Each structure stands twice: as C-alpha cells, then as structure tokens.
Amino acid sequence: MAGQHERLKQYDILIVGGGLVGASLLCALEPSIRKYQLKVGLIEHHDLSEPRDRPPSYDARASALSYGTRRIYDQLGLWPDLEKYATAIHNIHVSDRGHFGSTRLNCEEEKVPALGYVVENFRLGEALLERLKVYGNESLVALISPAEVVRLQPLSESRMSARIRQGDDEFDIESGLLVLADGGRSNLIDQLCIHREQYNYEQHALIANVSLDQAHKGIAYERFAGKGPMALLPLSENRSALVWTVPEEKIAEKRSLSDEDFLADLQQTFGDRAGTFLKVGQRDSYPLSLSVAQEQVRPGLVVLGNAAHAMHPVAGQGYNLAIRDTMALAKNIEQSLSSDKAIGHLTRLLQYVDRQKSDQAVTLGFCDTLVKLFARSETSAILARNAGLSGLNISKTLKSEFARKAMGI
C-alpha cells in the first residue's frame, strides 16, 4: 500500500510505526500537511491495505481514555467514530483492600460528562486505519507498508536517513524529521545508542475480561490489595476489563488456574464491592517495568509513545500521556513551519521536550510512587496511605485537582 510520494528520496516528515500513536500523530498533522504541502511518509510493518484481525468479542482488550484524550479525538474528528463503542466512566472508586481509606471521584462534581472512557483497542485501531486509508487515497501521505526500517543514519543538523526494506527491495529515504513511534521494544532506539533508564517492578499485569452479577453502572475501581493493585474498568455488554498486578513468581500459577478457581481467587482478593464474579475470558499477561528514554529528541529525530516512556498501568495513564505528547509535537511542528524554521532543528525540538517535561515527570512519578507506596506492608505505610486517601476524599479542592490530573485536563 503506498501513496503518490512512495519513491521520493526526500520527505519533510517520516513516521516510523503506524500503530495508535503514529497514526494519531498523522491525524494531528493533517492541517499542517495541507497548509504547507508537506511530503509525509509513514512506515508500518503490517500491511495497511489489509483489515486487522478482530479478536473474539468477549475477549477484546481495551484501553482507558481520559476525558482529555476524548477532547483531543474530538478535535481530530475521530470521536464520532469511537463514541458508539465507548463506555463512559462516571465514577472512580479508589480503595485499599481491608483498610479504612478510600476516595471516590464523580463526573458530576467535575462538571464533565465522564471522567474517561473505555474503548476496545481494535476499535481505536480501525478508526485510525480508516483515516490513514483516506489520507493515502488522497495522496496526502505515502503509506509504505508492509515495510521496515533496518538502519538510521544522521545526515546533518536537522536531517535523518532511513534504509527501508520492503519485500526484497531496499531503498533510502531522507527526512527533515523522523519520528520513532514503533513501540517499547524499538530496536532502532538501541541502534542509535539511546539509553533507556529502566526499573523492573518484578510484577506482571494479568489482563482479562470478566462479568459480574451486578451492572457496573459506569464505575471504575482501583483496588490496592496485597502485593499489587487491581483495576476493574467498565466495558460494553456489562463486561469489565480486569488488570491485576501479580508478583513475578505467582503469574504462572494464576494463569494455570481453572476458570472456577481463578474467579474464586479473584473474588477473595478483590472483595465483594463490585459484586460476584461470574465469568472470566482469556487471560494474558506481560511483565511490568518503568522505561524512559534518556534522549527523546536529537537533530532530525523524535522518540514518541512507548518508545519514549512506558509505565506501570496502575492509573491507566500511559496512552493518554503519549497522546498529549503527540499533540504537543504537532503544535511544535506547526509553529516551526509558520516561523519558517527547520522542523527538525534541535533547538525547536528541545522546546517540545521542555514543554512536555513537567507533564511526563508528574505522570511517571505519580504512577511509580503509587505502585511502590501501596506495595508496602508495614503498619506506618498502611496508616499513611489510608489517611491520605481519606483526606483526599474529604478535601473538595484536592480531590478536584486529583481528578483533573487523572482526566488530563
């Protein structure tokens, strides 16, 4: 699949990775592409002309979109395609299992229609893929797929060269700005010797969809129980998406349990607050770590999404932070173009990083602190965190600030 520009030797912008973040960046760049007649290419190893496989309906994995991300997708014209599939989060209940502390967040108190939304990942992917196909058909962008980048090479103060492999063919593309949005396992970052600061939580996220005997009523639960937090997010068809943080040494045991034994274990750990667990779908898991690229920009280069930072899913903030970064980058590019400056010049890209530095530090630090604080079992830590939860619930000002940070607004 390719657009008009595929065999051009030079692009203004080259995006590596056509997943949720890379595709969202392309949507955010659309006004600048049209206004400045930019030559833009997107490289993706999946064949973008082929429909993606749809998961079994019960087991479809989902992501929590903050209210701020919903507003961004509204701005990009994508929300109408997602809204009918989105389950609104009206309330968030945060508690420490077996202890007195708890905090309740409510959308009415914050004067918003929802605190966030839960959308199945394949729905997000389909909406973005349809938009990419429109761009490709309009020759607004070159969709180079299936293809991969095998080598990157800096050329000057603001340009990069990429060696592309497509089938048996290899060719080089130069770009004024190359954006790496190819995920947390990006080998291109390693190739460029960009160091990643990593912390292994020695935990796995066990994910599955579950059904309960009660309607979820748009309530999301963040439950701190034992060695790791548990999240229960409302889904369509009265399902809930479970994210259960499990110690590394226990994950194999949890995954091998029969459905009946797993539900009993889940009930005992989570408690009865949401009702009785009746059904569990396919269980998957992945290791948890904190990973931050020490350089998010170089001349002619930006690292974006999970390639830039990956965090614990405790508060569902990873994707939402990536989308905020994406919009900030698109704005930085537009400002460079409007002032006739090179979009890949390091001075301009450092301004993008400086703008996002605080948001990234607060979000990453908050999630990391939350995980470590609630993993502690000594009495003093238990009392301190429960007093904190109770105090947060009492103070309308603090609770509103907390809620608005969680909503990304």
N, C-alpha and C positions, 0 to 999 in steps of 0.2 A: 504494500500500500504506500503510495507516495503522492506528494503534491507536485506542483509545477517546478519548484526550485530544487528537486532532489539532487540533481547532478551539479548544482552550483558548487564552486570551490570555496565560496565565502558566504557566511551568514552573519547577520548582526547579532543574533542570539541563537544558541544551540542548547536545548534542554535534553539532558540525558535521564530518561525514566518517564514513562507515560502512565504511572500509577496515579493515585488520588492527589498527591502533592504536585507532581509535574503537570498533570492535566489542569489542576486548579490554577497554577501559575499562568498557563497559556490562556485560560479564560480571563484572568485578571489583566493580562497584557493586550487583550483584543483591541481596546480603544487606541492604545499607542501604536499597535501594528498597523491599524487602518490610517491613523492620522499621519504617521511618519513613513508609511510604506516600508516597514521593516521586513527584512528577509529572515524568517524564523524557521528553524527546524526542530523536530522532536524525534528522538531515537528511542525505540522501545523493542525489547527482545521478544515480546509476544506479538503475534500477527494482529494488528489493529483492525484489519478488514474482517476478521472472524469474530462472531459473538463469543463472549466469555461463557464458560460453563456455569450454569446455575446450580447452586447447592440444593440438596433436599430441603423443602420448605421449612420443616420444623427446625432443622439444624443450621440454618443460615446464620452466620456470625454477624454481629452488629457493632456499631461504634456510637458513643455518646457525643453528640454535637452540642456545644454550648450555645446559649442564646446569641452570643456574639458571632459565632460561626454561622448560625442561621441568618443573621443580618447580612453577613458577607455574601452568602449564597443568594440572598435576595438581591443584593446589589449586582451580582454577576448574572442575574436572570435564571439561576439554576433551581431556586427553591420551588417554583411551581411544579417542576418535575419530581421533586422529592417529597413535597408536603403530604401527598396522599399516602405515602409509605412511612411517614414519620410518626412515632409515638411520643407524645408530649410528656415531659417530666414536670408535674405540677408541684410536687413536694420532694424534698430530700431529707432523709432521716439518718443522722449520724449518731452512732452509739458504741459503747464499749461493753461487750457481752458480759453479763453478770455483775455489772457495776452501775453506779447511780448516774453517771454523766451521759448527757445526750443533747443534741442540737437538732432543731427542726427548721428547715428553710421552706418558705412558701412563696409561690409566684405572685399571689395577690398582694402580699406585703411589699414585694419589689415592684409592683405595678407593671408586670410583664405578662404576656400570655402563657409563657412557660419558662422554667429555669433552663431547660435544654430539651433535646430531642434525641431519641434513639432510632437510628436508621440502619437497616441491614447493609453490610458493606457492598454486596453485589448491586444493590440499588444505586448507591453512590457511584460505583464504577460504571454502571450502564448509563446513567445520566451524563457523566463526564465523557464517556466514549462517544455517545451520540453527538455531543458538542464538538469533539475532535473531528468526527467524520464530516460534520458541516463545514468546519474550517478547511479540512482537506479538499472537499469538493469545490469550495470557493477559491482554492489555491491561495488561501490566506496564510497557510503554513505547509511546510513539507513534512509529512508523516513518514518517517523512514523506519519501516518495520516489515518483517522481523529482522532485527539487526542488533549488533552490539558494538560498544566502543572497546577496542583492545589496547589502545595506548593514547595517552595525553601528553602534550608537549607545550610548554610555554614558548611563545614566539617573541613577545615584546612587552612593553609596559602595560599593554591592555588587550592582548590577543592570545588565543589558545589555538592549538591544532589538535584535532582528534582523528585517529585512524579508525575507520569504520569497517567492520566485517559484515557483509550481507550475503549469505549463502557462500558461494565460492569466490565471491568478489571482495576486494579490499580497496578502499579509497580514502583520501584525506579531505577533511573539511576544516577550514579556518573559521573562527568566530570572534566577534568583538566581546562577547560574554558567553561563557559556558557555565551552565547551571547543573550541578550534580544533584539529582533528586532520585537516585537509584536505590534508596533504602539503607537500613542499618548495616547490611552486610556488604556494602560497597567495597569492591576490591580496588576501585580506582582511587579511593582515598589512600589506601595503603601504597598504591603505586606512586602516588605523589608525595609519599612520606609525611602525610598529615597525621600527627599523633592524636590518638583518642584517649582521653582520661576516662578510665572505666572503674566501676565498683560493682563487684559481684554480690548480689544480695543473698546468694545461696538459697534461692527460692525459685519456685516455678509458678506460673499462672495456670491454673486449671480452668478451662472455659467450657461451658455447656449451656444449652437452653433447657429450662425447666418449666413445669406447670405446677400451680398450687390450687388448693380447693377454694381460694378466695380471689376475687377480682383485684388486680394490682392497683387500680384507681390512680394510675399515673404517679405512684410513689417509687422513688429510687432509694435503696438502702445502702448505706456504707456502714458495715458492721465490723468492728475490731474484735476478733475472737482468737484467743490463744496466740500462736506464733505468727499469724498473718491476717491481714484484712480480707473481708469478703464484700463484694459489691453485687447487688441484685438490681438490674435495670429493667424497666417496663418495656415490653415488646407487644407487637400486634398479636391478635388472636389469643389474648390473655396469657401469652408466654412471658417469661422473664429471662434475661441474659445473666448468667452467673459468671463471675470472675472470682475465683477462690485462690488466694495466695497460700501455697503449700511448701513446707520446708523441703529442700532438695532430696533428703533421704526418705521422704514419705510419698513422693509423687508416683513412683511405680506402684506402690500399694493402693493408692487412691484410684489410679486408672484401671487396676485389675479387678476392683470390686464389682460384684454383680450390681445391676441397677437397683435392686431392692436394698442391698447392703449400703450402697453409696447414698441413697436417699435417706436411710436411717442415720448414717454418719453426718450427712449434711444437716438434717433436722436437729440432731443433738448439738452440733457446733453452732449453727445459726440461731436456733431457738424458734419460738412459735410466733414471733412478731408479725411475720408476713403471711402466716397460715401454715397449712400442712403441705409438704412437698409430695406430689403425686407421680410425676413423670420426669425423667431425665433423658435427653437425647445423646448424641455422640459426644464423647469427651475428648478434648485435645489439650495439649499443654505446651508451654515454651518457657525457657529459662529467663529469669529477670535480672537485669543489670542497669546501671546508670552509665550512659556513654555520652561524652561530649567531645566534639572535635575541637582541638585547640586553635585551629585556624578555620574560620568559616568563610573567609574571603582571601583571595590572592589576586594579583593583577589578572583581569580577564576571567576570574573564576569565583563562583559562589557555591557553597555547600548548603543544601536545604533539606528540611524534613528530618527523617530518622537518620540520614547520613550525617546531619549536623548535631542532633541530640536525640537520644532515646531515654525514656524514663520509666519508672515503675507505674503501672496502670492504676494505682490506688485511687486517684481522683479523676481519672479519665481525661487528663489534660494534654497528653502528647500530641494528638492530631490537631486539637484546637490551637495549641501554640504554633505548630507548623503552618497552619492556615494564616495566623496573624503575621508570621514571618513572611509568608508568601505575598500577602497584600502590601506589607512594608517594602519588599523588594520591588514589586511592580510600581509602587509610587516613586521609589528612588530612581528607577529606570526612566519613568516619565519626566521627572524633574531634570535628570541629566539631559534628556533629549530636548526639553523645552529651553534649556540654557545653553544648548549646543556644546555639551561636554561629552567626552567619550564614556559610554555606559560601563565599560569595563575598567576604567581607571581606578587604581587602588584608593585614591583619596575619596572618590564618590562611594565606593563600596564600603569603606570604613565608616562613612556616615550612616549607611544602612545598619551595620553591625552595632554602632553606638546607640542608634535609636532602639534597637531590639534588646540590647544587653540587659537592661533592668527587668524587662518582662521575662526574659529567659532565666535570669538568675533567681527571681522571685518564684517562678513556677517550678523550676527544677529543685530549688532549695526547699520549697514547701512540701512537695511530694516526698523528697528524700527524708526530711525531718519527720513527717507524719509516719512513714514506714518504720523508722528506727525508734521513734518515741513509743509507738503502740506495740512494738515487739518486746519492750522491756517488761519484766515481770516483778521487779522489786516494788514493795509497798509504796515507797515515796514516789516512784514514777506513776504508778496507778492512780494515787491520790491527786497528783499534779495534773495529769491529763484529764481526769474526770472533773476536777474543779474548773479546768479550762473550758471543757465542753459545756458545763452548766453555766459558767459565767458568760460564754458566748451566746447561749440561748436567752439569757436574761437581758443582755445589752442590745437594744434595737440598733444602735449605731454600729457597733462592732459586727453584729450579725449581718447587717445590710452590706457593710464593706466586704465581709467574707463572701457573701452571696454574689456580689457583683464581680469580685475577682474570679469566682468559680464560673460565672457566666461569661467572662471575657469581655466585660464592658466597663 
